[in-house]
Amino acid sequence: IQIEHAGTGSICTPETVTVKACLNASCSTLYPGAVTVQLSPTGWIGGGTFTFSGGIASRQLSVGSAGNVTLGTVSASPLPTGAARCFVGSTESCTMNFINASCSFNAVEPGGAPQARIFTKLAGTAFNLDLLALSNSTTINTGYTGTVAVDLVDATASACPSGSGLNAAVNIPFVSGNSGRKQVPFTYPQAAANVRVR
């Protein structure tokens, strides 16, 4: 059995890997019959045990916390002649690193907790909001670093998060010292009934 993967993944989305049933050590010839394999670690979408034919299949691994996992097999039938091998491109490695990413973001009043309400603002008056990088709906991802595009949208006029914004999107960089919270200044000159931050 040969497992091919990207070497890195995100805790936000399942990572797709390719599983091959090989007839030789170089895996240049695939086993055409049915193969049942149990993959490790836990977290495979649809379960770690599955059957495939034609020598190749794909599976998705979902990992909820950052760090390294070791890919491999617990069992395979028919029984292979050797241990499972894993590759990132041409490099042999069974280690996949899931990075600490933010799966969602939230805008709140300065100092506010995740999911807190934003109060009414005056048209034409500058105001600040805190943009929070979240690891789930109620937890700030204090280790997040990256850049997020932020703008205002009137949800009564266009669907949020799609549709045209009320202002031009601004790239907001998060660095490690921000601890997942970044204050963002906004100004909008007109009144709008249902403004949201996206």
C-alpha positions in Angstrom: 0.0 0.0 0.0 1.3 3.5 -0.9 -0.1 6.7 0.6 0.6 9.9 -1.3 -0.1 13.3 0.5 0.8 17.0 0.4 2.8 16.9 3.7 0.7 19.7 5.2 -3.0 20.2 5.9 -5.2 22.7 7.7 -7.3 22.0 10.8 -10.1 23.8 9.0 -10.7 21.4 6.1 -10.1 17.7 5.5 -6.9 16.9 3.6 -7.2 14.5 0.6 -4.7 11.7 0.3 -4.3 9.1 -2.5 -4.1 5.5 -1.5 -2.6 3.0 -4.0 -2.5 -0.8 -4.0 0.8 -1.6 -5.6 2.1 -4.8 -7.3 5.7 -3.8 -7.1 8.0 -1.8 -4.8 8.1 1.3 -7.1 4.3 1.2 -7.4 4.6 1.5 -11.1 2.0 -1.3 -11.5 -1.2 -1.2 -9.6 -3.2 -4.1 -8.2 -6.5 -4.3 -10.3 -8.6 -6.3 -7.8 -10.6 -5.3 -4.7 -8.5 -4.2 -1.7 -9.8 -3.5 1.8 -7.5 -1.3 3.9 -7.7 0.2 7.4 -5.9 3.5 7.6 -4.3 5.3 10.6 -4.6 7.6 12.4 -8.3 8.2 13.3 -10.2 11.0 11.7 -10.9 9.7 8.1 -14.1 11.0 6.6 -16.3 8.0 6.1 -14.2 5.9 8.4 -10.7 4.5 8.2 -11.7 1.1 6.8 -12.8 1.0 3.1 -12.6 -1.2 0.0 -11.5 0.0 -3.4 -10.7 -1.5 -6.8 -8.5 -0.6 -9.7 -5.5 0.1 -7.6 -6.1 3.7 -6.6 -8.5 5.6 -4.4 -8.7 8.9 -2.4 -9.6 9.5 1.2 -9.9 12.7 3.3 -8.4 13.1 6.8 -9.8 15.6 9.2 -7.7 16.6 12.2 -9.0 19.1 14.8 -5.7 20.2 16.5 -2.4 21.4 15.1 0.6 19.2 14.9 2.1 16.2 13.2 0.2 12.9 12.5 1.7 9.7 11.1 -0.1 8.2 8.2 -0.2 4.4 7.7 -2.2 1.3 7.6 -3.5 -0.9 10.5 -4.4 -3.7 8.1 -4.9 -4.6 4.4 -6.5 -7.4 2.6 -5.2 -9.1 0.5 -2.1 -9.0 2.8 0.7 -6.9 1.2 4.3 -8.2 1.1 5.7 -5.1 2.8 4.8 -2.3 5.1 2.8 0.7 3.8 4.9 3.5 2.3 4.1 7.2 2.2 5.3 9.9 -0.1 5.2 13.7 -0.4 6.0 14.1 -4.0 9.2 11.9 -4.5 10.2 12.2 -0.8 9.3 9.2 1.4 7.5 10.5 4.5 4.5 9.4 6.5 4.4 12.6 8.5 1.6 15.1 7.7 1.6 18.5 9.6 -1.7 20.0 10.3 -1.3 23.8 10.8 -3.0 26.0 13.3 -5.3 27.9 11.1 -8.4 30.0 11.7 -11.5 28.4 10.3 -13.7 31.5 10.7 -13.5 35.1 11.8 -15.8 37.3 13.9 -16.1 41.1 14.3 -17.1 42.5 17.7 -16.9 45.7 19.7 -13.4 46.4 20.9 -12.6 44.0 23.8 -15.7 41.9 23.1 -16.0 38.2 23.3 -16.7 36.0 20.2 -20.3 36.1 19.0 -20.9 39.4 20.9 -23.2 41.9 19.2 -22.1 45.0 17.3 -23.9 48.1 18.4 -25.5 50.7 16.0 -23.0 53.2 14.5 -23.5 56.7 13.2 -23.2 57.3 9.4 -20.1 59.3 8.5 -18.4 58.7 11.9 -15.3 56.6 12.2 -15.5 53.5 14.5 -13.4 50.6 15.4 -14.2 46.9 15.7 -12.1 43.9 16.8 -11.6 41.2 14.2 -11.2 37.9 15.9 -9.5 34.8 14.4 -11.5 31.8 15.7 -10.7 28.1 16.0 -14.4 27.4 16.7 -17.4 29.6 17.3 -16.5 30.6 20.8 -12.7 30.3 21.0 -10.1 32.9 19.8 -7.2 31.3 17.9 -4.4 33.1 19.7 -1.7 31.6 17.5 -3.2 32.7 14.2 -1.0 34.5 11.7 -2.1 35.5 8.2 -3.9 38.1 6.2 -7.6 38.5 5.9 -9.6 40.8 3.6 -12.3 42.7 5.4 -15.1 45.0 4.2 -18.7 46.0 5.1 -21.7 44.6 3.3 -25.4 45.6 3.6 -27.1 42.2 4.1 -30.5 43.6 3.1 -29.2 44.6 -0.3 -26.9 41.6 -1.1 -26.3 38.2 0.4 -23.5 38.1 3.0 -20.8 36.8 2.5 -21.3 37.3 -1.3 -22.4 40.4 -3.1 -20.7 43.8 -3.5 -19.4 45.5 -0.4 -20.2 49.0 0.9 -16.5 49.8 0.9 -13.3 48.5 -0.6 -11.9 45.4 1.1 -8.9 46.1 3.3 -6.2 43.4 3.9 -5.7 43.0 7.7 -2.5 41.3 8.7 -2.4 39.2 11.9 1.1 38.6 13.5 1.9 36.4 16.5 1.7 39.4 18.9 -2.0 40.1 18.0 -3.1 36.9 19.8 -5.9 36.4 17.3 -7.4 39.9 17.8 -6.9 42.9 15.6 -8.6 46.3 15.8 -9.9 47.5 12.5 -11.0 51.1 11.7 -14.2 51.6 9.6 -16.0 54.6 8.2 -19.2 54.6 6.0 -20.7 57.9 4.9 -24.3 56.7 4.5 -27.0 55.0 6.6 -27.6 51.3 6.0 -30.1 49.0 7.7 -28.3 45.7 8.1 -24.5 46.2 7.8 -22.2 43.2 8.5 -18.5 42.7 8.4 -17.1 40.1 6.0 
